[in-house]
Every structure is written in C-alpha cells, then in structure tokens.
C-alpha cells in the first residue's frame, strides 16, 4: 500500500513530534519511514524540514488546549491562537501540495472558499 505523499508527510511529521515529546510510537515512525522510501524524498527534504517546523508551531499553540487548560486563557488569547493555527495550517496545505507537485504525485489537498487558496 502506498500513501499519497500529502498524507504521508503530514502523518510522519506528527509522529516525529510525538516521538520527540514522549519517546514512544517507534513502530509508527518505522512504518512511515518505510512508506517514505517509495518516494524520492530527498527532493523535498527542505520542505519536509519546514513542515516539521510548522507542526511544531501548531503543537505549541495547541498545547494548553490539548491539556484542557483553555479556561486559563482569555477569549482574546484563544481567538489569537485560533487565527495563528489557521495561518500555519494554510502554509501546511500549500507546502504539502508543493511537495506532491515536486514528487509527481497527483493527489492534492484542495480547499474551496478557504483562506489557504
């Protein structure tokens, strides 16, 4: 089975972050690395590094929300984070599609009436 690159790189980056934070999910990392071996991933190594950075930024913005501590934040701060997360996600979508294009993968993430356009 071969994952579309746009999904594979996203899942791989998230798994990498989980592994950095917890030291767990080694099997998941091995699985995604095996899947990545089907692609000429070196062509998009800079983009992959950038995607990991994007996911790190989103992870940090969502950290208190994931822990159920949003009540410790002002509504203004929650709104600010939501907009910043949206902006990072827009960059994430564009970057994944760029990687798909460079690797000749036809599957793209398409958004209609969306800020990422």
ROTINU-62261 format. One record per residue: residue number from 1; residue in three letters; x, y, z of N, C-alpha, C in turn. Coordinates in nm, 4 decimals. Example, Ala and Ser with C-alpha at 12.3 -4.5 7.8 and 13.67 -1.06 7.14 Angstrom:
<nodes>
- 1, ALA, 1.3190, -0.5690, 0.7800, 1.2300, -0.4500, 0.7800, 1.3200, -0.3300, 0.7800
- 2, SER, 1.2850, -0.2250, 0.7080, 1.3670, -0.1060, 0.7140, 1.2900, 0.0030, 0.7870
</nodes>
This chain:
<nodes>
- 1, UNK, 0.0847, -0.1181, 0.0000, 0.0000, 0.0000, 0.0000, 0.0887, 0.1236, 0.0000
- 2, UNK, 0.0506, 0.2204, -0.0790, 0.1284, 0.3434, -0.0909, 0.0384, 0.4616, -0.0550
- 3, UNK, 0.0789, 0.5361, 0.0474, 0.0058, 0.6556, 0.0905, 0.0305, 0.7693, -0.0078
- 4, UNK, -0.0684, 0.8571, -0.0298, -0.0396, 0.9803, -0.1044, 0.0606, 1.0630, -0.0229
- 5, UNK, 0.1524, 1.1252, -0.0886, 0.2595, 1.1983, -0.0201, 0.2037, 1.3065, 0.0721
- 6, UNK, 0.0926, 1.3715, 0.0337, 0.0394, 1.4785, 0.1184, -0.0050, 1.4261, 0.2543
- 7, UNK, -0.0550, 1.3041, 0.2584, -0.0966, 1.2441, 0.3852, 0.0230, 1.1865, 0.4600
- 8, UNK, 0.1099, 1.1230, 0.3864, 0.2254, 1.0571, 0.4470, 0.3168, 1.1553, 0.5188
- 9, UNK, 0.3520, 1.2650, 0.4536, 0.4432, 1.3600, 0.5179, 0.3788, 1.4245, 0.6402
- 10, UNK, 0.2492, 1.4496, 0.6329, 0.1783, 1.5077, 0.7462, 0.1820, 1.4129, 0.8659
- 11, UNK, 0.1459, 1.2889, 0.8425, 0.1444, 1.1893, 0.9496, 0.2844, 1.1634, 1.0038
- 12, UNK, 0.3815, 1.1591, 0.9145, 0.5192, 1.1363, 0.9569, 0.5669, 1.2486, 1.0489
- 13, UNK, 0.5405, 1.3721, 1.0109, 0.5833, 1.4870, 1.0925, 0.5192, 1.4847, 1.2308
- 14, UNK, 0.3913, 1.4545, 1.2354, 0.3221, 1.4475, 1.3640, 0.3795, 1.3339, 1.4483
- 15, UNK, 0.4049, 1.2196, 1.3856, 0.4632, 1.1060, 1.4582, 0.6021, 1.1412, 1.5114
- 16, UNK, 0.6797, 1.2139, 1.4321, 0.8130, 1.2567, 1.4767, 0.8030, 1.3440, 1.6021
- 17, UNK, 0.7091, 1.4384, 1.6001, 0.6905, 1.5261, 1.7160, 0.6471, 1.4471, 1.8389
- 18, UNK, 0.5531, 1.3548, 1.8200, 0.5105, 1.2700, 1.9318, 0.6292, 1.1941, 1.9892
- 19, UNK, 0.7112, 1.1430, 1.8993, 0.8278, 1.0663, 1.9436, 0.9258, 1.1543, 2.0216
- 20, UNK, 0.9483, 1.2750, 1.9728, 1.0362, 1.3699, 2.0435, 0.9816, 1.4023, 2.1822
- 21, UNK, 0.8490, 1.4163, 2.1929, 0.7871, 1.4561, 2.3195, 0.7728, 1.3394, 2.4174
- 22, UNK, 0.7482, 1.2184, 2.3638, 0.7150, 1.1061, 2.4516, 0.8149, 0.9917, 2.4479
- 23, UNK, 0.8921, 0.9816, 2.3400, 0.9827, 0.8685, 2.3243, 0.9104, 0.7407, 2.2854
- 24, UNK, 0.7813, 0.7522, 2.2652, 0.7008, 0.6352, 2.2288, 0.6741, 0.6347, 2.0787
- 25, UNK, 0.5938, 0.5458, 2.0312, 0.5458, 0.5291, 1.8936, 0.6556, 0.4961, 1.7919
- 26, UNK, 0.7565, 0.4238, 1.8334, 0.8650, 0.3852, 1.7419, 0.8135, 0.3068, 1.6219
- 27, UNK, 0.7149, 0.2194, 1.6452, 0.6602, 0.1384, 1.5352, 0.5975, 0.2272, 1.4288
- 28, UNK, 0.5324, 0.3315, 1.4738, 0.4692, 0.4259, 1.3812, 0.5751, 0.4943, 1.2945
- 29, UNK, 0.6840, 0.5363, 1.3564, 0.7936, 0.6019, 1.2833, 0.8501, 0.5067, 1.1783
- 30, UNK, 0.8743, 0.3820, 1.2175, 0.9280, 0.2824, 1.1246, 0.8326, 0.2642, 1.0065
- 31, UNK, 0.7036, 0.2556, 1.0345, 0.6048, 0.2374, 0.9284, 0.6101, 0.3536, 0.8290
- 32, UNK, 0.6086, 0.4770, 0.8807, 0.6084, 0.5931, 0.7910, 0.7391, 0.6059, 0.7148
- 33, UNK, 0.8503, 0.5738, 0.7777, 0.9787, 0.5788, 0.7057, 0.9796, 0.4771, 0.5918
- 34, UNK, 0.9221, 0.3610, 0.6171, 0.9125, 0.2604, 0.5102, 0.8284, 0.3132, 0.3953
- 35, UNK, 0.7163, 0.3767, 0.4283, 0.6308, 0.4344, 0.3252, 0.7033, 0.5466, 0.2483
- 36, UNK, 0.7801, 0.6266, 0.3204, 0.8557, 0.7350, 0.2555, 0.9586, 0.6815, 0.1583
- 37, UNK, 1.0063, 0.5608, 0.1807, 1.1098, 0.5031, 0.0930, 1.0578, 0.4796, -0.0487
- 38, UNK, 0.9255, 0.4797, -0.0678, 0.8679, 0.4644, -0.2020, 0.8806, 0.5925, -0.2845
- 39, UNK, 0.9173, 0.7010, -0.2202, 0.9283, 0.8310, -0.2870, 1.0736, 0.8771, -0.2865
- 40, UNK, 1.1072, 0.9630, -0.3800, 1.2403, 1.0256, -0.3842, 1.2382, 1.1436, -0.2882
- 41, UNK, 1.2288, 1.1124, -0.1604, 1.2041, 1.2126, -0.0564, 1.3163, 1.3158, -0.0457
- 42, UNK, 1.4366, 1.2813, -0.0896, 1.5482, 1.3767, -0.0844, 1.5173, 1.5022, -0.1653
- 43, UNK, 1.4351, 1.4891, -0.2656, 1.3974, 1.6035, -0.3497, 1.3243, 1.7107, -0.2677
- 44, UNK, 1.2547, 1.6678, -0.1637, 1.1748, 1.7611, -0.0845, 1.2224, 1.7675, 0.0611
- 45, UNK, 1.3492, 1.7406, 0.0845, 1.3992, 1.7385, 0.2229, 1.3854, 1.8750, 0.2911
- 46, UNK, 1.4079, 1.9832, 0.2173, 1.3931, 2.1169, 0.2767, 1.2471, 2.1420, 0.3140
- 47, UNK, 1.1561, 2.1021, 0.2271, 1.0144, 2.1200, 0.2541, 0.9693, 2.0324, 0.3718
- 48, UNK, 1.0255, 1.9127, 0.3817, 0.9909, 1.8246, 0.4927, 1.0356, 1.8864, 0.6253
- 49, UNK, 1.1537, 1.9450, 0.6273, 1.2013, 2.0135, 0.7481, 1.1109, 2.1312, 0.7831
- 50, UNK, 1.0695, 2.2038, 0.6815, 0.9786, 2.3174, 0.7039, 0.8437, 2.2694, 0.7566
- 51, UNK, 0.7958, 2.1563, 0.7049, 0.6677, 2.1018, 0.7506, 0.6768, 2.0582, 0.8971
- 52, UNK, 0.7880, 1.9996, 0.9353, 0.8072, 1.9631, 1.0759, 0.8024, 2.0886, 1.1624
- 53, UNK, 0.8656, 2.1957, 1.1175, 0.8641, 2.3220, 1.1914, 0.7221, 2.3780, 1.2039
- 54, UNK, 0.6453, 2.3686, 1.0977, 0.5067, 2.4147, 1.1009, 0.4287, 2.3353, 1.2058
- 55, UNK, 0.4466, 2.2045, 1.2052, 0.3767, 2.1210, 1.3035, 0.4220, 2.1524, 1.4459
- 56, UNK, 0.5484, 2.1863, 1.4651, 0.5961, 2.2255, 1.5986, 0.5254, 2.3516, 1.6454
- 57, UNK, 0.5117, 2.4471, 1.5558, 0.4428, 2.5715, 1.5908, 0.2968, 2.5460, 1.6258
- 58, UNK, 0.2300, 2.4637, 1.5474, 0.0902, 2.4311, 1.5756, 0.0806, 2.3569, 1.7087
- 59, UNK, 0.1713, 2.2629, 1.7315, 0.1731, 2.1852, 1.8560, 0.1809, 2.2790, 1.9765
- 60, UNK, 0.2704, 2.3761, 1.9686, 0.2870, 2.4700, 2.0806, 0.1624, 2.5555, 2.1010
- 61, UNK, 0.1041, 2.6016, 1.9926, -0.0171, 2.6834, 2.0038, -0.1343, 2.6048, 2.0627
- 62, UNK, -0.1392, 2.4760, 2.0344, -0.2493, 2.3927, 2.0814, -0.2229, 2.3281, 2.2171
- 63, UNK, -0.1029, 2.3416, 2.2707, -0.0623, 2.2653, 2.3889, -0.1576, 2.2809, 2.5072
- 64, UNK, -0.1928, 2.4019, 2.5444, -0.2823, 2.4210, 2.6586, -0.4238, 2.3727, 2.6273
- 65, UNK, -0.4622, 2.3829, 2.5017, -0.5948, 2.3361, 2.4625, -0.6017, 2.1840, 2.4717
- 66, UNK, -0.4954, 2.1157, 2.4289, -0.4909, 1.9692, 2.4375, -0.4983, 1.9214, 2.5817
- 67, UNK, -0.4431, 1.9991, 2.6722, -0.4410, 1.9617, 2.8135, -0.5684, 2.0035, 2.8869
- 68, UNK, -0.6638, 2.0633, 2.8140, -0.7893, 2.1061, 2.8763, -0.7734, 2.2288, 2.9638
- 69, UNK, -0.6744, 2.3117, 2.9349, -0.6485, 2.4303, 3.0172, -0.6906, 2.5597, 2.9483
- 70, UNK, -0.7794, 2.5483, 2.8507, -0.8203, 2.6689, 2.7781, -0.8877, 2.7699, 2.8694
- 71, UNK, -0.9451, 2.7239, 2.9808, -1.0085, 2.8166, 3.0752, -0.9058, 2.9097, 3.1407
- 72, UNK, -0.7786, 2.8749, 3.1314, -0.6731, 2.9605, 3.1862, -0.6338, 3.0724, 3.0888
- 73, UNK, -0.6890, 3.0657, 2.9683, -0.6582, 3.1651, 2.8662, -0.7765, 3.2598, 2.8490
- 74, UNK, -0.7459, 3.3837, 2.8146, -0.8541, 3.4773, 2.7847, -0.9152, 3.4398, 2.6493
- 75, UNK, -1.0379, 3.4810, 2.6275, -1.1020, 3.4554, 2.4985, -1.0244, 3.5226, 2.3864
- 76, UNK, -0.9657, 3.6369, 2.4156, -0.8824, 3.7052, 2.3170, -0.7635, 3.6179, 2.2780
- 77, UNK, -0.7010, 3.5538, 2.3773, -0.5867, 3.4668, 2.3501, -0.6291, 3.3418, 2.2741
- 78, UNK, -0.7435, 3.2844, 2.3093, -0.7940, 3.1682, 2.2366, -0.8177, 3.2054, 2.0905
- 79, UNK, -0.8780, 3.3213, 2.0669, -0.9027, 3.3691, 1.9308, -0.7740, 3.3953, 1.8555
- 80, UNK, -0.6774, 3.4561, 1.9223, -0.5480, 3.4828, 1.8594, -0.4821, 3.3529, 1.8170
- 81, UNK, -0.4865, 3.2540, 1.9058, -0.4261, 3.1242, 1.8734, -0.4991, 3.0559, 1.7584
- 82, UNK, -0.6314, 3.0652, 1.7580, -0.7096, 3.0030, 1.6508, -0.6699, 3.0614, 1.5151
- 83, UNK, -0.6542, 3.1925, 1.5097, -0.6147, 3.2576, 1.3837, -0.4725, 3.2173, 1.3457
- 84, UNK, -0.3831, 3.2114, 1.4421, -0.2456, 3.1725, 1.4136, -0.2388, 3.0264, 1.3672
- 85, UNK, -0.3164, 2.9392, 1.4305, -0.3219, 2.7984, 1.3884, -0.3758, 2.7890, 1.2457
- 86, UNK, -0.4809, 2.8656, 1.2158, -0.5344, 2.8672, 1.0793, -0.4271, 2.9096, 0.9792
- 87, UNK, -0.3504, 3.0127, 1.0138, -0.2462, 3.0615, 0.9233, -0.1375, 2.9564, 0.9017
- 88, UNK, -0.0962, 2.8892, 1.0099, 0.0030, 2.7818, 0.9959, -0.0548, 2.6680, 0.9118
- 89, UNK, -0.1812, 2.6349, 0.9311, -0.2428, 2.5278, 0.8527, -0.2508, 2.5633, 0.7050
- 90, UNK, -0.2728, 2.6898, 0.6741, -0.2724, 2.7333, 0.5342, -0.1350, 2.7098, 0.4723
- 91, UNK, -0.0307, 2.7432, 0.5452, 0.1065, 2.7195, 0.4970, 0.1318, 2.5701, 0.4821
- 92, UNK, 0.0788, 2.4917, 0.5755, 0.0953, 2.3467, 0.5740, 0.0340, 2.2867, 0.4475
- 93, UNK, -0.0875, 2.3273, 0.4142, -0.1557, 2.2766, 0.2948, -0.0767, 2.3128, 0.1690
- 94, UNK, -0.0350, 2.4373, 0.1587, 0.0411, 2.4809, 0.0409, 0.1726, 2.4039, 0.0284
- 95, UNK, 0.2395, 2.3821, 0.1391, 0.3670, 2.3112, 0.1376, 0.3490, 2.1647, 0.0979
- 96, UNK, 0.2462, 2.0996, 0.1512, 0.2207, 1.9600, 0.1148, 0.1904, 1.9483, -0.0342
- 97, UNK, 0.1137, 2.0407, -0.0890, 0.0825, 2.0383, -0.2314, 0.2061, 2.0646, -0.3160
- 98, UNK, 0.2940, 2.1508, -0.2685, 0.4208, 2.1771, -0.3374, 0.5049, 2.0488, -0.3416
- 99, UNK, 0.5089, 1.9778, -0.2305, 0.5842, 1.8525, -0.2246, 0.5250, 1.7502, -0.3213
- 100, UNK, 0.3937, 1.7415, -0.3261, 0.3274, 1.6484, -0.4176, 0.3638, 1.6812, -0.5621
- 101, UNK, 0.3640, 1.8096, -0.5931, 0.3995, 1.8502, -0.7301, 0.5428, 1.8118, -0.7632
- 102, UNK, 0.6359, 1.8414, -0.6734, 0.7768, 1.8090, -0.6975, 0.7998, 1.6592, -0.7135
- 103, UNK, 0.7190, 1.5788, -0.6444, 0.7360, 1.4337, -0.6488, 0.6461, 1.3669, -0.7528
- 104, UNK, 0.5709, 1.4486, -0.8280, 0.4859, 1.3951, -0.9339, 0.3680, 1.3146, -0.8828
- 105, UNK, 0.3192, 1.3513, -0.7669, 0.2052, 1.2826, -0.7061, 0.0784, 1.3623, -0.7395
- 106, UNK, -0.0187, 1.2962, -0.7974, -0.1400, 1.3649, -0.8443, -0.2342, 1.4070, -0.7320
- 107, UNK, -0.2286, 1.3407, -0.6182, -0.3210, 1.3704, -0.5089, -0.2812, 1.5018, -0.4420
- 108, UNK, -0.3765, 1.5943, -0.4355, -0.3544, 1.7241, -0.3726, -0.4623, 1.7489, -0.2686
- 109, UNK, -0.4307, 1.8347, -0.1728, -0.5320, 1.8781, -0.0781, -0.5962, 2.0024, -0.1385
- 110, UNK, -0.7262, 1.9951, -0.1588, -0.7974, 2.1042, -0.2233, -0.8942, 2.1664, -0.1235
- 111, UNK, -0.8881, 2.2970, -0.1122, -0.9775, 2.3713, -0.0242, -1.0561, 2.4686, -0.1114
- 112, UNK, -1.1849, 2.4760, -0.0901, -1.2721, 2.5708, -0.1601, -1.3232, 2.6738, -0.0607
- 113, UNK, -1.3298, 2.7981, -0.1048, -1.3748, 2.9058, -0.0172, -1.3008, 2.9000, 0.1157
- 114, UNK, -1.1706, 2.8974, 0.1047, -1.0841, 2.8755, 0.2213, -0.9661, 2.9721, 0.2132
- 115, UNK, -0.9167, 3.0136, 0.3265, -0.8067, 3.1099, 0.3304, -0.6770, 3.0558, 0.2724
- 116, UNK, -0.6651, 2.9235, 0.2561, -0.5404, 2.8677, 0.2038, -0.5293, 2.8824, 0.0523
- 117, UNK, -0.6351, 2.9298, -0.0153, -0.6323, 2.9443, -0.1606, -0.5483, 3.0612, -0.2028
</nodes>
